Amino acid sequence: MRSRGILMLFIAALAGLVAVGLAARWMQNQGGDKGRIAVANTDIELGGRISPEMVRMVEWPQGSVPVGAFSDAGKLEGRVVMVAMQRGEPLTEGRLAPVGTKGGLSAVVPAGKRAMTVRVNDVVGVAGFALPGTYVDVMVNTQEEGSRRNDKDHAISKIVLERILVLAVAQEADRDATKPKVVNAVTLEVTPTQAEMLDLARSVGSLSLVLRNQTEDKPAETAGITKSELLGQAKVAPEPVQPPPAAARPAPARRAAPRPAPVVPVAATVPAVADASRCVEVIRGLSKVNECF
């Protein structure tokens, strides 16, 4: 009985050793051969130019080498990073600006876009939460068309630009920063048309930045708000002008019915008769009557 238990224990130990060996071999096969790639030797800021001391070569498993990685550190000298790099991160072609690009903020502005700076304060700059990499809407407060300057009764606030990327605050473009920072200038990424709109909005009124969700891209369809709408005073449309009533024409006068002509007795001269009597001829309508007396 004891010899049987010792045999089972020996078989179990042997199976365990075989399993460990197989697992080690599997992990070795998964790692495969190792190569050397270039990684950042120090933190590199957005738009920074790479120098030889910023790069070091490390061993990296061939099966998990990032796409666009460099095996020659000499090819990275003078290149400009388009994103902030941290120490130990692989340097890949997708994170670098084209060859020949100069360092600075202009290196990270995409083709067809422009960088424009606007002056802000602690309120306009969303209390310092408008950081590089966040998106904001630009709102302008001005007067309605045709009103006098500084006429508060005809003021209007309207969002003129939406989902504008913040490239930098003051002179910093680090997109990894999360701590609020109150600055006096913010640089925005805009198209040429948006740059014209932003410049005009800055000249006709005061600007405010509205922080928005980074993943929301639905436009806000607003018509702006005026002081009367803000205070709940509905605009009363002017009553249409009614045309003056037409002058009443006088009713045509009715013609009186002709009165019948009065019967006028016509005295006819009757020659004297022998007996010296007189007669008068009286006409009544169409009949004639002789009256003698």
Secondary structure, DSSP 4 states (H G I P E B T S, - for coil): -HHHHHHHHHHHHHHHHHHHHHHHHHHHHHH-SEEEEEEESS-B-TTPBP-GGGEEEEEEEGGGPPTTB-S-GGGGTT-BBSS-B-TT-B-BGGGBPPTTPPSSGGGGSPTT-EEEEEE--TTTTGGGT--TT-EEEEEEEEEPTTSPTT-GGGEEEEEEEEEEEEEEETTB--TT--S----SEEEEEE-HHHHHHHHHHHHHSEEEEEEE-TT---------EEHHHHTT-PPPPPPPPPPPPPPPPPPPPPPPPPPPPP-PPPPPP----TT---EEEEEETTEEEEEE-
